Amino acid sequence: MPDGEPPRLPPPWLSVSTLAAARAARRPPDPFTRVDTSKAVHDAILAHHPALPFTLIGEAAAFVLGME
């Protein structure tokens, strides 16, 4: 049995394209941008799911930001 916690699964409603966009927003390509990483991830998720409640956006952002 491997040590540590089991890997977290993404929320079931989170699409692959949303996950990819949020992961891309996690690492801005320009090192001189002053965009907060958390806000960039939230904005990427919101762009794909504009009617999503903020609690679910927060859940998805926490998942993406917690990934390595």
mmCIF file of the N, C-alpha and C atoms, coordinates in Angstrom:
data_MODEL
# 
_entry.id   MODEL 
# 
loop_
_atom_site.group_PDB 
_atom_site.id 
_atom_site.type_symbol 
_atom_site.label_atom_id 
_atom_site.label_alt_id 
_atom_site.label_comp_id 
_atom_site.label_asym_id 
_atom_site.label_entity_id 
_atom_site.label_seq_id 
_atom_site.pdbx_PDB_ins_code 
_atom_site.Cartn_x 
_atom_site.Cartn_y 
_atom_site.Cartn_z 
_atom_site.occupancy 
_atom_site.B_iso_or_equiv 
_atom_site.pdbx_formal_charge 
_atom_site.auth_seq_id 
_atom_site.auth_comp_id 
_atom_site.auth_asym_id 
_atom_site.auth_atom_id 
_atom_site.pdbx_PDB_model_num 
ATOM 1   N N  . MET A 1 1  ? 0.835   -1.178 0.000   1.00 0.00 ? 1  MET A N  1 
ATOM 2   C CA . MET A 1 1  ? 0.000   0.000  0.000   1.00 0.00 ? 1  MET A CA 1 
ATOM 3   C C  . MET A 1 1  ? 0.881   1.243  0.000   1.00 0.00 ? 1  MET A C  1 
ATOM 4   N N  . PRO A 1 2  ? 0.608   2.209  -0.865  1.00 0.00 ? 2  PRO A N  1 
ATOM 5   C CA . PRO A 1 2  ? 1.426   3.420  -0.876  1.00 0.00 ? 2  PRO A CA 1 
ATOM 6   C C  . PRO A 1 2  ? 1.140   4.285  0.346   1.00 0.00 ? 2  PRO A C  1 
ATOM 7   N N  . ASP A 1 3  ? 2.149   5.015  0.752   1.00 0.00 ? 3  ASP A N  1 
ATOM 8   C CA . ASP A 1 3  ? 1.986   5.921  1.887   1.00 0.00 ? 3  ASP A CA 1 
ATOM 9   C C  . ASP A 1 3  ? 1.312   7.206  1.434   1.00 0.00 ? 3  ASP A C  1 
ATOM 10  N N  . GLY A 1 4  ? 0.759   7.927  2.384   1.00 0.00 ? 4  GLY A N  1 
ATOM 11  C CA . GLY A 1 4  ? 0.152   9.223  2.092   1.00 0.00 ? 4  GLY A CA 1 
ATOM 12  C C  . GLY A 1 4  ? -1.317  9.115  1.750   1.00 0.00 ? 4  GLY A C  1 
ATOM 13  N N  . GLU A 1 5  ? -1.866  10.271 1.448   1.00 0.00 ? 5  GLU A N  1 
ATOM 14  C CA . GLU A 1 5  ? -3.286  10.349 1.118   1.00 0.00 ? 5  GLU A CA 1 
ATOM 15  C C  . GLU A 1 5  ? -3.537  9.842  -0.302  1.00 0.00 ? 5  GLU A C  1 
ATOM 16  N N  . PRO A 1 6  ? -4.715  9.282  -0.543  1.00 0.00 ? 6  PRO A N  1 
ATOM 17  C CA . PRO A 1 6  ? -5.051  8.907  -1.921  1.00 0.00 ? 6  PRO A CA 1 
ATOM 18  C C  . PRO A 1 6  ? -5.235  10.174 -2.756  1.00 0.00 ? 6  PRO A C  1 
ATOM 19  N N  . PRO A 1 7  ? -5.021  10.097 -4.057  1.00 0.00 ? 7  PRO A N  1 
ATOM 20  C CA . PRO A 1 7  ? -5.175  11.296 -4.892  1.00 0.00 ? 7  PRO A CA 1 
ATOM 21  C C  . PRO A 1 7  ? -6.617  11.793 -4.882  1.00 0.00 ? 7  PRO A C  1 
ATOM 22  N N  . ARG A 1 8  ? -6.763  13.110 -4.873  1.00 0.00 ? 8  ARG A N  1 
ATOM 23  C CA . ARG A 1 8  ? -8.099  13.707 -4.897  1.00 0.00 ? 8  ARG A CA 1 
ATOM 24  C C  . ARG A 1 8  ? -8.660  13.618 -6.304  1.00 0.00 ? 8  ARG A C  1 
ATOM 25  N N  . LEU A 1 9  ? -9.917  13.310 -6.391  1.00 0.00 ? 9  LEU A N  1 
ATOM 26  C CA . LEU A 1 9  ? -10.599 13.258 -7.686  1.00 0.00 ? 9  LEU A CA 1 
ATOM 27  C C  . LEU A 1 9  ? -11.231 14.614 -7.963  1.00 0.00 ? 9  LEU A C  1 
ATOM 28  N N  . PRO A 1 10 ? -11.265 15.020 -9.222  1.00 0.00 ? 10 PRO A N  1 
ATOM 29  C CA . PRO A 1 10 ? -11.907 16.305 -9.536  1.00 0.00 ? 10 PRO A CA 1 
ATOM 30  C C  . PRO A 1 10 ? -13.410 16.215 -9.294  1.00 0.00 ? 10 PRO A C  1 
ATOM 31  N N  . PRO A 1 11 ? -14.049 17.357 -9.059  1.00 0.00 ? 11 PRO A N  1 
ATOM 32  C CA . PRO A 1 11 ? -15.506 17.344 -8.930  1.00 0.00 ? 11 PRO A CA 1 
ATOM 33  C C  . PRO A 1 11 ? -16.121 16.716 -10.180 1.00 0.00 ? 11 PRO A C  1 
ATOM 34  N N  . PRO A 1 12 ? -17.175 15.922 -10.038 1.00 0.00 ? 12 PRO A N  1 
ATOM 35  C CA . PRO A 1 12 ? -17.734 15.191 -11.184 1.00 0.00 ? 12 PRO A CA 1 
ATOM 36  C C  . PRO A 1 12 ? -18.292 16.093 -12.284 1.00 0.00 ? 12 PRO A C  1 
ATOM 37  N N  . TRP A 1 13 ? -18.678 17.301 -11.972 1.00 0.00 ? 13 TRP A N  1 
ATOM 38  C CA . TRP A 1 13 ? -19.246 18.204 -12.966 1.00 0.00 ? 13 TRP A CA 1 
ATOM 39  C C  . TRP A 1 13 ? -18.176 18.991 -13.714 1.00 0.00 ? 13 TRP A C  1 
ATOM 40  N N  . LEU A 1 14 ? -16.928 18.902 -13.280 1.00 0.00 ? 14 LEU A N  1 
ATOM 41  C CA . LEU A 1 14 ? -15.844 19.687 -13.881 1.00 0.00 ? 14 LEU A CA 1 
ATOM 42  C C  . LEU A 1 14 ? -15.408 19.039 -15.190 1.00 0.00 ? 14 LEU A C  1 
ATOM 43  N N  . SER A 1 15 ? -15.599 19.753 -16.294 1.00 0.00 ? 15 SER A N  1 
ATOM 44  C CA . SER A 1 15 ? -15.258 19.192 -17.603 1.00 0.00 ? 15 SER A CA 1 
ATOM 45  C C  . SER A 1 15 ? -13.747 19.207 -17.813 1.00 0.00 ? 15 SER A C  1 
ATOM 46  N N  . VAL A 1 16 ? -13.311 18.408 -18.754 1.00 0.00 ? 16 VAL A N  1 
ATOM 47  C CA . VAL A 1 16 ? -11.885 18.316 -19.073 1.00 0.00 ? 16 VAL A CA 1 
ATOM 48  C C  . VAL A 1 16 ? -11.374 19.655 -19.599 1.00 0.00 ? 16 VAL A C  1 
ATOM 49  N N  . SER A 1 17 ? -12.178 20.324 -20.417 1.00 0.00 ? 17 SER A N  1 
ATOM 50  C CA . SER A 1 17 ? -11.741 21.611 -20.969 1.00 0.00 ? 17 SER A CA 1 
ATOM 51  C C  . SER A 1 17 ? -11.639 22.678 -19.880 1.00 0.00 ? 17 SER A C  1 
ATOM 52  N N  . THR A 1 18 ? -12.559 22.658 -18.923 1.00 0.00 ? 18 THR A N  1 
ATOM 53  C CA . THR A 1 18 ? -12.484 23.603 -17.813 1.00 0.00 ? 18 THR A CA 1 
ATOM 54  C C  . THR A 1 18 ? -11.260 23.331 -16.961 1.00 0.00 ? 18 THR A C  1 
ATOM 55  N N  . LEU A 1 19 ? -11.002 22.064 -16.702 1.00 0.00 ? 19 LEU A N  1 
ATOM 56  C CA . LEU A 1 19 ? -9.833  21.689 -15.910 1.00 0.00 ? 19 LEU A CA 1 
ATOM 57  C C  . LEU A 1 19 ? -8.548  22.124 -16.611 1.00 0.00 ? 19 LEU A C  1 
ATOM 58  N N  . ALA A 1 20 ? -8.480  21.937 -17.913 1.00 0.00 ? 20 ALA A N  1 
ATOM 59  C CA . ALA A 1 20 ? -7.291  22.346 -18.670 1.00 0.00 ? 20 ALA A CA 1 
ATOM 60  C C  . ALA A 1 20 ? -7.110  23.862 -18.632 1.00 0.00 ? 20 ALA A C  1 
ATOM 61  N N  . ALA A 1 21 ? -8.193  24.608 -18.779 1.00 0.00 ? 21 ALA A N  1 
ATOM 62  C CA . ALA A 1 21 ? -8.102  26.071 -18.745 1.00 0.00 ? 21 ALA A CA 1 
ATOM 63  C C  . ALA A 1 21 ? -7.689  26.561 -17.361 1.00 0.00 ? 21 ALA A C  1 
ATOM 64  N N  . ALA A 1 22 ? -8.225  25.938 -16.328 1.00 0.00 ? 22 ALA A N  1 
ATOM 65  C CA . ALA A 1 22 ? -7.876  26.337 -14.965 1.00 0.00 ? 22 ALA A CA 1 
ATOM 66  C C  . ALA A 1 22 ? -6.423  25.996 -14.651 1.00 0.00 ? 22 ALA A C  1 
ATOM 67  N N  . ARG A 1 23 ? -5.955  24.849 -15.134 1.00 0.00 ? 23 ARG A N  1 
ATOM 68  C CA . ARG A 1 23 ? -4.549  24.489 -14.919 1.00 0.00 ? 23 ARG A CA 1 
ATOM 69  C C  . ARG A 1 23 ? -3.631  25.461 -15.651 1.00 0.00 ? 23 ARG A C  1 
ATOM 70  N N  . ALA A 1 24 ? -4.019  25.879 -16.851 1.00 0.00 ? 24 ALA A N  1 
ATOM 71  C CA . ALA A 1 24 ? -3.214  26.843 -17.602 1.00 0.00 ? 24 ALA A CA 1 
ATOM 72  C C  . ALA A 1 24 ? -3.197  28.198 -16.899 1.00 0.00 ? 24 ALA A C  1 
ATOM 73  N N  . ALA A 1 25 ? -4.303  28.568 -16.278 1.00 0.00 ? 25 ALA A N  1 
ATOM 74  C CA . ALA A 1 25 ? -4.375  29.845 -15.567 1.00 0.00 ? 25 ALA A CA 1 
ATOM 75  C C  . ALA A 1 25 ? -3.562  29.815 -14.280 1.00 0.00 ? 25 ALA A C  1 
ATOM 76  N N  . ARG A 1 26 ? -3.307  28.618 -13.795 1.00 0.00 ? 26 ARG A N  1 
ATOM 77  C CA . ARG A 1 26 ? -2.542  28.494 -12.552 1.00 0.00 ? 26 ARG A CA 1 
ATOM 78  C C  . ARG A 1 26 ? -1.119  28.997 -12.732 1.00 0.00 ? 26 ARG A C  1 
ATOM 79  N N  . ARG A 1 27 ? -0.583  28.851 -13.926 1.00 0.00 ? 27 ARG A N  1 
ATOM 80  C CA . ARG A 1 27 ? 0.787   29.285 -14.210 1.00 0.00 ? 27 ARG A CA 1 
ATOM 81  C C  . ARG A 1 27 ? 0.751   30.319 -15.333 1.00 0.00 ? 27 ARG A C  1 
ATOM 82  N N  . PRO A 1 28 ? 0.666   31.601 -14.992 1.00 0.00 ? 28 PRO A N  1 
ATOM 83  C CA . PRO A 1 28 ? 0.642   32.616 -16.052 1.00 0.00 ? 28 PRO A CA 1 
ATOM 84  C C  . PRO A 1 28 ? 1.924   32.561 -16.884 1.00 0.00 ? 28 PRO A C  1 
ATOM 85  N N  . PRO A 1 29 ? 1.820   32.697 -18.207 1.00 0.00 ? 29 PRO A N  1 
ATOM 86  C CA . PRO A 1 29 ? 3.005   32.603 -19.053 1.00 0.00 ? 29 PRO A CA 1 
ATOM 87  C C  . PRO A 1 29 ? 3.961   33.777 -18.890 1.00 0.00 ? 29 PRO A C  1 
ATOM 88  N N  . ASP A 1 30 ? 3.459   34.940 -18.507 1.00 0.00 ? 30 ASP A N  1 
ATOM 89  C CA . ASP A 1 30 ? 4.301   36.124 -18.361 1.00 0.00 ? 30 ASP A CA 1 
ATOM 90  C C  . ASP A 1 30 ? 4.714   36.280 -16.899 1.00 0.00 ? 30 ASP A C  1 
ATOM 91  N N  . PRO A 1 31 ? 6.017   36.211 -16.606 1.00 0.00 ? 31 PRO A N  1 
ATOM 92  C CA . PRO A 1 31 ? 6.445   36.308 -15.206 1.00 0.00 ? 31 PRO A CA 1 
ATOM 93  C C  . PRO A 1 31 ? 6.235   37.694 -14.608 1.00 0.00 ? 31 PRO A C  1 
ATOM 94  N N  . PHE A 1 32 ? 5.945   38.691 -15.426 1.00 0.00 ? 32 PHE A N  1 
ATOM 95  C CA . PHE A 1 32 ? 5.793   40.048 -14.914 1.00 0.00 ? 32 PHE A CA 1 
ATOM 96  C C  . PHE A 1 32 ? 4.338   40.442 -14.674 1.00 0.00 ? 32 PHE A C  1 
ATOM 97  N N  . THR A 1 33 ? 3.413   39.512 -14.901 1.00 0.00 ? 33 THR A N  1 
ATOM 98  C CA . THR A 1 33 ? 2.008   39.836 -14.640 1.00 0.00 ? 33 THR A CA 1 
ATOM 99  C C  . THR A 1 33 ? 1.783   39.902 -13.140 1.00 0.00 ? 33 THR A C  1 
ATOM 100 N N  . ARG A 1 34 ? 0.860   40.719 -12.765 1.00 0.00 ? 34 ARG A N  1 
ATOM 101 C CA . ARG A 1 34 ? 0.551   40.854 -11.345 1.00 0.00 ? 34 ARG A CA 1 
ATOM 102 C C  . ARG A 1 34 ? -0.809  40.229 -11.032 1.00 0.00 ? 34 ARG A C  1 
ATOM 103 N N  . VAL A 1 35 ? -1.211  39.277 -11.828 1.00 0.00 ? 35 VAL A N  1 
ATOM 104 C CA . VAL A 1 35 ? -2.489  38.600 -11.631 1.00 0.00 ? 35 VAL A CA 1 
ATOM 105 C C  . VAL A 1 35 ? -2.326  37.558 -10.535 1.00 0.00 ? 35 VAL A C  1 
ATOM 106 N N  . ASP A 1 36 ? -3.209  37.600 -9.560  1.00 0.00 ? 36 ASP A N  1 
ATOM 107 C CA . ASP A 1 36 ? -3.200  36.604 -8.499  1.00 0.00 ? 36 ASP A CA 1 
ATOM 108 C C  . ASP A 1 36 ? -3.564  35.254 -9.108  1.00 0.00 ? 36 ASP A C  1 
ATOM 109 N N  . THR A 1 37 ? -2.793  34.225 -8.786  1.00 0.00 ? 37 THR A N  1 
ATOM 110 C CA . THR A 1 37 ? -3.027  32.896 -9.354  1.00 0.00 ? 37 THR A CA 1 
ATOM 111 C C  . THR A 1 37 ? -4.420  32.390 -9.016  1.00 0.00 ? 37 THR A C  1 
ATOM 112 N N  . SER A 1 38 ? -4.850  32.581 -7.781  1.00 0.00 ? 38 SER A N  1 
ATOM 113 C CA . SER A 1 38 ? -6.171  32.116 -7.368  1.00 0.00 ? 38 SER A CA 1 
ATOM 114 C C  . SER A 1 38 ? -7.268  32.808 -8.178  1.00 0.00 ? 38 SER A C  1 
ATOM 115 N N  . LYS A 1 39 ? -7.143  34.104 -8.376  1.00 0.00 ? 39 LYS A N  1 
ATOM 116 C CA . LYS A 1 39 ? -8.146  34.835 -9.157  1.00 0.00 ? 39 LYS A CA 1 
ATOM 117 C C  . LYS A 1 39 ? -8.134  34.379 -10.611 1.00 0.00 ? 39 LYS A C  1 
ATOM 118 N N  . ALA A 1 40 ? -6.968  34.117 -11.157 1.00 0.00 ? 40 ALA A N  1 
ATOM 119 C CA . ALA A 1 40 ? -6.878  33.652 -12.543 1.00 0.00 ? 40 ALA A CA 1 
ATOM 120 C C  . ALA A 1 40 ? -7.578  32.305 -12.712 1.00 0.00 ? 40 ALA A C  1 
ATOM 121 N N  . VAL A 1 41 ? -7.410  31.409 -11.743 1.00 0.00 ? 41 VAL A N  1 
ATOM 122 C CA . VAL A 1 41 ? -8.075  30.101 -11.797 1.00 0.00 ? 41 VAL A CA 1 
ATOM 123 C C  . VAL A 1 41 ? -9.583  30.278 -11.667 1.00 0.00 ? 41 VAL A C  1 
ATOM 124 N N  . HIS A 1 42 ? -10.023 31.123 -10.724 1.00 0.00 ? 42 HIS A N  1 
ATOM 125 C CA . HIS A 1 42 ? -11.456 31.389 -10.567 1.00 0.00 ? 42 HIS A CA 1 
ATOM 126 C C  . HIS A 1 42 ? -12.046 31.934 -11.872 1.00 0.00 ? 42 HIS A C  1 
ATOM 127 N N  . ASP A 1 43 ? -11.347 32.884 -12.489 1.00 0.00 ? 43 ASP A N  1 
ATOM 128 C CA . ASP A 1 43 ? -11.839 33.486 -13.734 1.00 0.00 ? 43 ASP A CA 1 
ATOM 129 C C  . ASP A 1 43 ? -11.918 32.465 -14.865 1.00 0.00 ? 43 ASP A C  1 
ATOM 130 N N  . ALA A 1 44 ? -10.947 31.565 -14.942 1.00 0.00 ? 44 ALA A N  1 
ATOM 131 C CA . ALA A 1 44 ? -10.960 30.537 -15.992 1.00 0.00 ? 44 ALA A CA 1 
ATOM 132 C C  . ALA A 1 44 ? -12.146 29.592 -15.812 1.00 0.00 ? 44 ALA A C  1 
ATOM 133 N N  . ILE A 1 45 ? -12.427 29.216 -14.583 1.00 0.00 ? 45 ILE A N  1 
ATOM 134 C CA . ILE A 1 45 ? -13.568 28.326 -14.315 1.00 0.00 ? 45 ILE A CA 1 
ATOM 135 C C  . ILE A 1 45 ? -14.874 29.061 -14.596 1.00 0.00 ? 45 ILE A C  1 
ATOM 136 N N  . LEU A 1 46 ? -14.952 30.311 -14.172 1.00 0.00 ? 46 LEU A N  1 
ATOM 137 C CA . LEU A 1 46 ? -16.158 31.107 -14.394 1.00 0.00 ? 46 LEU A CA 1 
ATOM 138 C C  . LEU A 1 46 ? -16.417 31.332 -15.883 1.00 0.00 ? 46 LEU A C  1 
ATOM 139 N N  . ALA A 1 47 ? -15.366 31.439 -16.678 1.00 0.00 ? 47 ALA A N  1 
ATOM 140 C CA . ALA A 1 47 ? -15.534 31.619 -18.124 1.00 0.00 ? 47 ALA A CA 1 
ATOM 141 C C  . ALA A 1 47 ? -16.171 30.391 -18.769 1.00 0.00 ? 47 ALA A C  1 
ATOM 142 N N  . HIS A 1 48 ? -15.890 29.212 -18.243 1.00 0.00 ? 48 HIS A N  1 
ATOM 143 C CA . HIS A 1 48 ? -16.462 27.986 -18.799 1.00 0.00 ? 48 HIS A CA 1 
ATOM 144 C C  . HIS A 1 48 ? -17.840 27.669 -18.217 1.00 0.00 ? 48 HIS A C  1 
ATOM 145 N N  . HIS A 1 49 ? -18.076 28.094 -16.992 1.00 0.00 ? 49 HIS A N  1 
ATOM 146 C CA . HIS A 1 49 ? -19.351 27.818 -16.316 1.00 0.00 ? 49 HIS A CA 1 
ATOM 147 C C  . HIS A 1 49 ? -19.887 29.117 -15.714 1.00 0.00 ? 49 HIS A C  1 
ATOM 148 N N  . PRO A 1 50 ? -20.438 30.025 -16.535 1.00 0.00 ? 50 PRO A N  1 
ATOM 149 C CA . PRO A 1 50 ? -20.851 31.338 -16.016 1.00 0.00 ? 50 PRO A CA 1 
ATOM 150 C C  . PRO A 1 50 ? -22.005 31.300 -15.015 1.00 0.00 ? 50 PRO A C  1 
ATOM 151 N N  . ALA A 1 51 ? -22.809 30.254 -15.027 1.00 0.00 ? 51 ALA A N  1 
ATOM 152 C CA . ALA A 1 51 ? -23.946 30.189 -14.110 1.00 0.00 ? 51 ALA A CA 1 
ATOM 153 C C  . ALA A 1 51 ? -23.652 29.362 -12.861 1.00 0.00 ? 51 ALA A C  1 
ATOM 154 N N  . LEU A 1 52 ? -22.416 28.991 -12.674 1.00 0.00 ? 52 LEU A N  1 
ATOM 155 C CA . LEU A 1 52 ? -22.039 28.141 -11.547 1.00 0.00 ? 52 LEU A CA 1 
ATOM 156 C C  . LEU A 1 52 ? -22.034 28.942 -10.247 1.00 0.00 ? 52 LEU A C  1 
ATOM 157 N N  . PRO A 1 53 ? -22.600 28.398 -9.165  1.00 0.00 ? 53 PRO A N  1 
ATOM 158 C CA . PRO A 1 53 ? -22.541 29.097 -7.876  1.00 0.00 ? 53 PRO A CA 1 
ATOM 159 C C  . PRO A 1 53 ? -21.090 29.253 -7.403  1.00 0.00 ? 53 PRO A C  1 
ATOM 160 N N  . PHE A 1 54 ? -20.847 30.321 -6.660  1.00 0.00 ? 54 PHE A N  1 
ATOM 161 C CA . PHE A 1 54 ? -19.482 30.604 -6.219  1.00 0.00 ? 54 PHE A CA 1 
ATOM 162 C C  . PHE A 1 54 ? -18.915 29.518 -5.311  1.00 0.00 ? 54 PHE A C  1 
ATOM 163 N N  . THR A 1 55 ? -19.768 28.793 -4.595  1.00 0.00 ? 55 THR A N  1 
ATOM 164 C CA . THR A 1 55 ? -19.252 27.714 -3.747  1.00 0.00 ? 55 THR A CA 1 
ATOM 165 C C  . THR A 1 55 ? -18.651 26.600 -4.595  1.00 0.00 ? 55 THR A C  1 
ATOM 166 N N  . LEU A 1 56 ? -19.284 26.292 -5.730  1.00 0.00 ? 56 LEU A N  1 
ATOM 167 C CA . LEU A 1 56 ? -18.737 25.260 -6.610  1.00 0.00 ? 56 LEU A CA 1 
ATOM 168 C C  . LEU A 1 56 ? -17.493 25.756 -7.341  1.00 0.00 ? 56 LEU A C  1 
ATOM 169 N N  . ILE A 1 57 ? -17.461 27.038 -7.676  1.00 0.00 ? 57 ILE A N  1 
ATOM 170 C CA . ILE A 1 57 ? -16.258 27.603 -8.285  1.00 0.00 ? 57 ILE A CA 1 
ATOM 171 C C  . ILE A 1 57 ? -15.110 27.519 -7.291  1.00 0.00 ? 57 ILE A C  1 
ATOM 172 N N  . GLY A 1 58 ? -15.391 27.824 -6.037  1.00 0.00 ? 58 GLY A N  1 
ATOM 173 C CA . GLY A 1 58 ? -14.364 27.723 -4.998  1.00 0.00 ? 58 GLY A CA 1 
ATOM 174 C C  . GLY A 1 58 ? -13.876 26.302 -4.819  1.00 0.00 ? 58 GLY A C  1 
ATOM 175 N N  . GLU A 1 59 ? -14.798 25.338 -4.894  1.00 0.00 ? 59 GLU A N  1 
ATOM 176 C CA . GLU A 1 59 ? -14.421 23.925 -4.781  1.00 0.00 ? 59 GLU A CA 1 
ATOM 177 C C  . GLU A 1 59 ? -13.505 23.514 -5.930  1.00 0.00 ? 59 GLU A C  1 
ATOM 178 N N  . ALA A 1 60 ? -13.859 23.917 -7.137  1.00 0.00 ? 60 ALA A N  1 
ATOM 179 C CA . ALA A 1 60 ? -13.039 23.570 -8.298  1.00 0.00 ? 60 ALA A CA 1 
ATOM 180 C C  . ALA A 1 60 ? -11.686 24.271 -8.244  1.00 0.00 ? 60 ALA A C  1 
ATOM 181 N N  . ALA A 1 61 ? -11.674 25.534 -7.834  1.00 0.00 ? 61 ALA A N  1 
ATOM 182 C CA . ALA A 1 61 ? -10.412 26.271 -7.737  1.00 0.00 ? 61 ALA A CA 1 
ATOM 183 C C  . ALA A 1 61 ? -9.510  25.653 -6.678  1.00 0.00 ? 61 ALA A C  1 
ATOM 184 N N  . ALA A 1 62 ? -10.081 25.240 -5.562  1.00 0.00 ? 62 ALA A N  1 
ATOM 185 C CA . ALA A 1 62 ? -9.281  24.595 -4.519  1.00 0.00 ? 62 ALA A CA 1 
ATOM 186 C C  . ALA A 1 62 ? -8.680  23.295 -5.032  1.00 0.00 ? 62 ALA A C  1 
ATOM 187 N N  . PHE A 1 63 ? -9.441  22.558 -5.833  1.00 0.00 ? 63 PHE A N  1 
ATOM 188 C CA . PHE A 1 63 ? -8.916  21.321 -6.410  1.00 0.00 ? 63 PHE A CA 1 
ATOM 189 C C  . PHE A 1 63 ? -7.749  21.625 -7.339  1.00 0.00 ? 63 PHE A C  1 
ATOM 190 N N  . VAL A 1 64 ? -7.922  22.597 -8.222  1.00 0.00 ? 64 VAL A N  1 
ATOM 191 C CA . VAL A 1 64 ? -6.873  22.930 -9.194  1.00 0.00 ? 64 VAL A CA 1 
ATOM 192 C C  . VAL A 1 64 ? -5.639  23.483 -8.492  1.00 0.00 ? 64 VAL A C  1 
ATOM 193 N N  . LEU A 1 65 ? -5.828  24.364 -7.529  1.00 0.00 ? 65 LEU A N  1 
ATOM 194 C CA . LEU A 1 65 ? -4.689  24.950 -6.827  1.00 0.00 ? 65 LEU A CA 1 
ATOM 195 C C  . LEU A 1 65 ? -3.995  23.938 -5.926  1.00 0.00 ? 65 LEU A C  1 
ATOM 196 N N  . GLY A 1 66 ? -4.717  22.906 -5.503  1.00 0.00 ? 66 GLY A N  1 
ATOM 197 C CA . GLY A 1 66 ? -4.122  21.869 -4.659  1.00 0.00 ? 66 GLY A CA 1 
ATOM 198 C C  . GLY A 1 66 ? -3.367  20.812 -5.443  1.00 0.00 ? 66 GLY A C  1 
ATOM 199 N N  . MET A 1 67 ? -3.549  20.804 -6.770  1.00 0.00 ? 67 MET A N  1 
ATOM 200 C CA . MET A 1 67 ? -2.848  19.828 -7.610  1.00 0.00 ? 67 MET A CA 1 
ATOM 201 C C  . MET A 1 67 ? -1.398  20.246 -7.775  1.00 0.00 ? 67 MET A C  1 
ATOM 202 N N  . GLU A 1 68 ? -0.558  19.276 -8.014  1.00 0.00 ? 68 GLU A N  1 
ATOM 203 C CA . GLU A 1 68 ? 0.848   19.597 -8.279  1.00 0.00 ? 68 GLU A CA 1 
ATOM 204 C C  . GLU A 1 68 ? 1.208   19.197 -9.672  1.00 0.00 ? 68 GLU A C  1 
# 
